[in-house]
Every structure is written in structure tokens, then in C-alpha cells.
Amino acid sequence: MNKIFSSLLLIISVVLIQLPMVAEVSAAGAEDSEKPKRKTQLVGPSVGKKVGKAFESYSADDIPGALTILLDIDAKKDYDKAYVARFIAVMYATMGDEEANAIKYLKIAVEPDILNEGDHGEAIKLLADLQMQTKAYEEALVNYKAWMDFTGKSDGDTWTKIANAHYALKQLDKMIVPADNAIAAYGDKQNKNPYILKVTSFYENKKYKDAVKTLETVIQIFPEDKTWWTQLGMFYLLVEDYQKGLETLDLAYKQGFLVKESEIKTLASLYSQNAVPYKAALLLEKHIDSGLVPRDDKNLSSLANAWHAAQHIDKAAKYYGELAKMTNLSKHYSKQGMLLKQDEQFKPAIVALSKALELGVKDEGKLHMSIAESHFYLEQYKQAYKAISLAMKDPKTRRSAKGWESFIKDTAQRKKVSI
């Protein structure tokens, strides 16, 4: 689950990069017609000429030149000072890596509250955006609110940034309302970012059921996004709804959305837990063969166990054999031998069981008995008698071995075989 959460955070980390600095806004609250209009002001002639020259430089992509002209302006009137400060701030913001200077001049432009309505609103919005970029989240929240109060407008991007600021401040409970407002503001132009923020808030607050409800909505809106399917499946596991977890991940797999080793192994585990070991075995076999799931001892053990649970004894024995050669562990040779004997492949069973004994096992008597049985069914009575004699030395198998001893002797005698 930590990997899933990490993927959420990775997506969130680029939310601000994806959102434009200035977006179209929609009415929210007071209509423009209800607001008193500001008196339109103009800069003085002297300042206006210099601003005009600065704009010419800016239009020619000479931002440093425009900035030099603007910084040399010695404005006297409050409006002229605010207007020039706003222009300087925009130049710094355009240059990049000059956020501190841009913020400094935007504060100068905004503080007198004297700019024309459009300029003042844009200045507040830009100030908030730059404060978000410089991680001054509390100040950004103040200015986003100021922008909405001043303009009577809001938009999905701004609400998303507000939710993001609360996340950065670890104010998890305060993320939900702005995220919901963002979803409403986007309307038919659906955007995944507010949903990401909601799920993250619920996850970090351990409100897993709320996260599930959100994700159930999201996959209906973004059914083509594989991330949502895998996350929903994993969240079902967190709330212990294993059946829905299986159904969701199974559907995701059929759509080609499961592309990671961990996802394949999780689905295989769910198949096994829900009494569908055959599907677990097929899934693991396919992706071990493809290389997506490493062909290591742990994964081969899971594959062998799945085939065994599915009652495909020959395949289970095959993979236990591969596992035994890989690890040289007696327990895997023992398992392989027992399954081969069960599948009536007596000769290879004897080889595997003998190798297990050679490497050392705790239940020697049990393995000697299985070797004896294998030799018996191959009508190798002398070898069977030798193996059963060894089984009789183990207290745990002595009683059973005695019965077999008599049976082997009687059969050999009847078939006139010397043992």
C-alpha cells in the first residue's frame, strides 16, 4: 500500500505544475453587476511614456530591457507607483527564478488597493500563485481568498491550489471542501487533481471507506486511467473487502492495466485466497515466463503451491523440481518427490526423494517409506524391502513400515523374487 500512496504523492507533486498561473474564471457568489464599479484611473503622461517604451521592449522579447526602464521610473502618485510595481512584478515573474522580487513588487502594487479592477484582481491572483510556488502556503491561502472576495469569482484550478496548500500545511481535514468546490467548478471539464487530493486526505486520515467511495466515483469518470483501478482494488483490500478487491483487480488486468510485478502478485494472491488457485497458477506462470515477475525462489514457490492447490500435480512437481535445483534445499526435493509419487511417476520420485535424504531431512522415515512404495510399484521388491527396513528405524514410521514390510515380503515371495 505504501507504493500506492507514493504514486498518489507523485501525482500530487505535479498538480501545481499542471495548473496554469492564470485561468479563466467563472462566477461564484456576487455577480459583476452587483459590485460597485471602481473609478478607472490612468497613469500620468510622463510615467505613461516610459511604460510605453517598456512595453515595446517586452513585446520584442527584451524583458531585461523592459525591466531596466521600469525600475528607473520615479513615480510620485500612488496609482502610478502601484501600476509600475505591478508591471515590474510581471516582468520578474516572466523571467523565472525571480519569484522573491515578483512577490515584493506585487505586494507594493496590491497594498494600496488602488489599481483598476482587472489589474488589481490579476495582481492578487498572481501573488497567491507565486506564494504557492515559493511554499508560502498560509499567505497564498489568504490571497486566494482575497482574490475571490474581490472579484466574486472562482475556478477549479484555484480551488485545487487551495486544497493543495492545506495538504502542504498538513491540514488534511481542510482539503475536502475546496477539493469538492474544484470538482463542482470544473463541471463537465473533469479534472483528476481534486480527486487525487481527496483520496490523499482520506488515506492519511485513515478514512479508507471514504477513499473507496471517492475512487468508485472516479473510475466512472476516468475509466481509461489504469491508476484509479489499481488504487481502488488496493483500497478494497485495506477495508477488507477482498471479493471486490479481486473483482476490481481482475477487471483491471483484463483491460491491460496491471503492468507491475507487485500488481500481478497481488492478483494471484487474491485468486488463491478466493479458492481460484488455477487462475493464480496461470497468471504467475505467464508473467514469470515473460520476465515481469522474477524467476526467483519465492515466486517459483508460489507458482508450485498454486498448481498443487489446483490439483495439477505434474505441474506442481515440475516447479518444485526447478525450485529444488535453484536452492538445493532438501524440503523442495522432498515435496517434488512426494508429488511425483502421487502422480505415479515413480522413477523420478525415487531420484528426488533420495536427493532430499542426501541433503538431510527431519522426517527420514517418511521419505524412506515413499521410496519403498515407489520401488514396490515398479516391482523392484529388493530395493523396496531395503527402503522399508530403513523406515522401520524411525520411531514415527515404524508401525506403518512393519505393515509394508510384510506386504513386500509376501508379494516378493509370491512372485518368486529374492529380497
N, C-alpha and C positions, 0 to 999 in steps of 0.2 A: 504494500500500500504506500510505503514511503516513496517508491518510484513514481507512482501515480501522482502523489502530491507534488513531487518535484516537477513533473511535467506541467501541472497546473501553474506553479510559480513561474516556470519558464515562460509560459504564455502570458501571464500577468505582467512579467517584466518588460514585455514589448508593447503593452497596451498603450502607454503614453507615446511611444514612437509611432504607433499606427494612427493615433488620433491627430487630426490637423490642428495647427495652432489657432486658426480662426475658422469657425464653421458657420454655416447658415443656421439661423436660429428660428424657432417657432414661438408663437405667442404662448405665454404661460402666466396667467394671472391678469394683471391690468393690461388693457388694450392701449395701443399708442394714442388712440383718440381720447382716452380718459386722462392721459398725463398732460400736465401743463407744459406747453412748449417753451423751450429755452430761447432767450433772445440770441439771435445769430450775431456773432462778432467776427470782425476781420482784423488781421494783423495790420500794424501801421505800415505806411509806404516804404520807409527805409528798411524795416525788417522784412517786408514782403519781397523787396528786390533781391535781398540776399537769400531768402528762402527759395526764390525762383531759380537763382543760379545753382543752389544746392540741389534742387530737383532736377535741373538739367544734367548735372554730374551723375546723379543717381540713375537717371534714365539711360545714361551712357555706360552704365555698369561701373562707374567710378565711385564706389561707395566711400573709400578713404578720402577722396577729394571732396565729396559732399559733406562728409563729417567734419573736415577741416573748416569748411565755410561756416557750417552751423555752430561749431564751437567758438568761432571768432565773433559771433553776433553778441552784442551787448544790449539786450532788450531792457527796456525801462518799465513798460506797462505789464501788469500781472498777466493779462491774457497773452501778450506776446511771449513772455517767459515760459508760460505753460505750453504754448503752441510749439515753440522751438525745442523745448525739453522733450516733448513727445516725438518730434521728428528725429532728434538725436537718439532717443531710445530705440526707435525703429531701425535706425542705421546700425546701432550696436547689435541689436537682435539679429539683423540680417547677416552680419559678419560672422557670427558664430564664435563661441568661446569668449564672448564678451557679455555674458548674462549679468554679471555683477554691475557693470556700467549701465546696461539697459535698464535694470531694476532701479538703480539710483535715479536715473532721469525720468523714468515713468512715475516714480513717487513724487518727484517735483512737479510733473505735469498734472497728476491727479489730485494732489493735496488741496489746491485752491478751489477745486470744484467749479471751474470757470470755463472750461473748454466747451465748444459746441457739442450738442447732444451725441452725435455719431462718434466724434473723436473721443469724447470722454468715456463712452461705453467701451469702445475698442481698446482704449488705453488700460482700463481696469481689467479687461479680459486678458490682454497680453501680459499684464503684470502678474496676474494669477498663474497663467501658463508658465511664465519664466520662473516663478517661485516653485512651481511643481518640479520643473527641471532641475532646480538647484536644491531640491529636497527641503525647502522651507514650507512644509506642508500646512502648518497651522495658519501661516499668513496667506497661503494660497486659498484655504477654505474661507477665510474672511473675505477675500477679494472676489471669489466666485459668487458668494452670497451678495456682495455689494453690487456686482455686475447684474445679477438677476433682479435685485431690488431696484436698481437704477433704470434698467431697460424694460423691466416687466416681461422679460423673455427667458427662455432656457432651451437647451438642446440635449440630445442624447450623449454627445461627446462630453459636455460639461458635467452632466450628472455622473458619467462614468469616471471622470477625473476626480470628482468629489469622493466617490466610493473608494477610489484608489488611494486618495490621500488618507482617508480613515484607515485603510488597510496598513499603509506605511506607518501610521501612528499607533497601530495595534488596537484600534478602536473597532473591534470586529462587529459588535452589535450595531454600530452606526453605519455599517456598509450596506445593509439590506434596503433601507428606504431609498437612498439615491440610486442604487442599482435597479430597483423596481421603477423608479422615475425615469431612468435611462431607457429601460425596456419600453415603457409607455411612449416616451418621446420619439424613439426610433420608429415606432409604429410598424408599417409594412416593410420598412427598410431594416430588417432584422440584423442585429449585431451581436456577436458571441461574447464580447468582452464583459458586459454586465452580468451575464450568466456565469462566466468564469469567476468573477468576484463574489457572487452569491455562494457558489459551491465552495469556494475557498473559505469564506466566512463560516459557513456551516461546518466544514471539515475541521477547522482549527478550534471551533467551539464544541466539537464532538456532537453536533446535531446531525447525525448521519441520516436520519429519516427525512429531515428537511432537504438535505443534499440529494437524496434519492428522488424526492418529488420534483425538485428543480431539474435534475437530469432527465427524468421521464418526460418533462415538457420539452427540454432541449432537443432530444433525439427526434421529436416530431417536427421541430423547426429546421434542424440541420441534420437530416437523416444520412446525408452523404459524408459527414465528418466522422471518421473512424475513432477519433479520440473520445468522443462522447460515449460511444458504445462500450469501449473497454472500461471507461471510468464508471459507467452505470453498472456494468457487470461486477466490478470490484466493490462498489459501494453496497450492492446487494449482499455481497459476502460479509461486509462489515456489520450489516444489520441481521446477519444470519438467515437471510432468505436465499438458501442455497439453490432451490429449484429455479427461482427467477434469475439468479446469477448464472446458472447453467444455460437456461434458455436464451439469455441475452448474449452471452459469450459464444454460444453455438451459432446464433443468428449472425453475430459479428464475423465469425470465422467463415460462414458460408458466403458472406459478402466480400471476403478477402481483406478484412480489417485487422486480423490478428497477424502481426508480422514480427513479433519479438519472441525470443526463447521463453521468457517468463510467462507470456500470454498463452503460448501453446501448452506449456507445462501446467498452468493453472486450469485450463480447459480439460486437459487429460485427467488431472486430479479430480475434477468435478464429475467427469464421466464415471470414474472408478467409484467415487463416493455415492453416486446415484445409481449404482448397480448396472452400469453400462460399460463393463471392462473391455468389451470387444472394440468399441469406438475409441476408448483410451489407447488401446494397443495399436490400432490402425493409425491414429493420429501421431503417436510418438514414433512409430516405425517410419512413417512418411517423412517426418521432419528431422529425424536422426539421419536417415539416408540422404536427405537434401543438404545436411550440414547446418541447418538453422539451430537445431538442438545438438549440442556437442555429444560425440560418441564416447562418453566417459562412463566410469563405473556406476555412478549414481543413476544416470539416465538409462543405462542398459538394465540396471536392476529394476527400475520402474517398468521398463518395457517387458522384461521377463515376467515380472509379477502380474502385469496386466494380461498377458497371454495365458498365464497359468489360471488366473481368475476367470478368464473367458473359456476355460476348458480346452484350449488349443495346446495340448500337452507337447506335441512335437516342436511347435514354435517356441514355447517356453523353454524347453530343453536346449534348443539351439542357442538362445540368447544367454542362458545360464552358462553354456559352454564357452561362448565368446567372453563372457564376464570372467569366467574362471581362468582362461588363458591370459586375459588382461591383468588380473590381480594376483594370480597364483595363490588364491585363498582356498583352503580346503572346503569351506562351507558352500562355495559355489560349485565345486566339483561334486560335492555330496548331493546338492539339490539337482544338478544336472543328471547324475546317475540315477537318483530315485525316480525322476520323471521319465527317463529313458526306459527304465524297468517297467514303469506304469504303462508306457506306450509299447511295451513288448519288443523294444529294441535292446535285446539282452546283451549282445556282444559289446556295443559301445557303452552300455550301462556298467558292465564289469570294469572296463577301462577307466571310466570316470570315477567310480567308487574306489577302485584300487589307488588312483591318484590322490583321492581325498585321504585315504588311510595313510598313504606315504607322507603326506604333508602334516598329518596329525589331527585327530578329531576327538571330541569328548565321548561320543556315542559309538565307539568302535563296534560293539556287539550288534547294533542295529545295521551298520554297514556290512558287516560280515554276513549277517542273515540275508540281506538283499543280494549280496554276491552269490551266496549259496542258492537262493531261489533262481537267480538268473542262470547259473550253471545247470541247475536241475531242469529248467525248461528247455535248455539247449541239449539235454540228455548227457551232460558231462558230469556223471554221478560222482566220479572220484574227486573232482575239483569241488563239487557241491559239498561232499562229505568233509573235505578239508576245511572249507569255509565255515560250515555249521559247527565244526568242532571248535573253531576259534570263537564263534559266537557264544558257545556254551561257557567260555571262560569269563564272560561278562555277567555279573550278577543280575543286571537289568534285563538281559535277554535269555538267561539260562533256561527258564521254564519253556518258553516258546521254542527255543533251539532244540530242546530234547524231543519235542514232538516232531520237529522236522528231521532230526537225526534218524529216528525210527522209520519215518516215511521214506527217506532217501535210501536207507539200507534195504528196506523191503522192496522198493522199486528196482534198485540195482540188482538185487538177488533174483527178482522175478525176470529181469531182462538179461540175467546171466552176465553181469558186468562186475568185474573185480574192483573193489574200492580199497 
